Amino acid sequence: MIPKKAQEEMIGFVLIIVLVAVIGLIFLGLSLRNPQKEIVESYEVESFIQSFLQYTTDCGNYRENYLPLQKLISACVDGEICLDERESCAVLSSTLTEIIESSWKVEGDRPIQGYELKIVLEDGTDVIPLINKGNVTKNSKGTSQPFTPLGENYKVDFTVYY
């Protein structure tokens, strides 16, 4: 015969195992219910616009050797030519396309499905043609950044689709 004290210890041990298993299942259930992090956060899109506006291009004019992208937008509107005889609008468009394509990849199975960039004057006139790539989906994050280089009012609209 097994003494009663040994039976009590085995029952206690089984209760502890069951209690730990139940607590583990509760934590597992709670962790699976937590919503996933957004693919693109709003601050990432805002930071991207603010940083590319400060990017220094390889286009210069008679006042500066190299223009920041913000000033290149004004140069494009004014129809200026770079010191190396390239049109400022062509340099602006190609530089923006390079920056966006290296930052927001949309090929293959990436979470980013597409993007759109529009730069407009205060009156709604496009500075450059719309730069876009990929698919437009229902899920997006975007922002609009107004800025005033050299006294003119511009707005940059950038949207990322995921």
Secondary structure, 3 states (H helix, E strand, C coil): CCCHHHHHHHHHHHHHHHHHHHHHHHHHHHHHHCCCCCCCCHHHHHHHHHHHHCCECCCCCCCCCCCEHHHHHHHHHCCCECCCCCEHHHHHHHHHHHHHHHHCCCCCCCCCCEEEEEEEECCCCECCCCEEEECCCCCEEEEEEEECHHHCCEEEEEEEEC
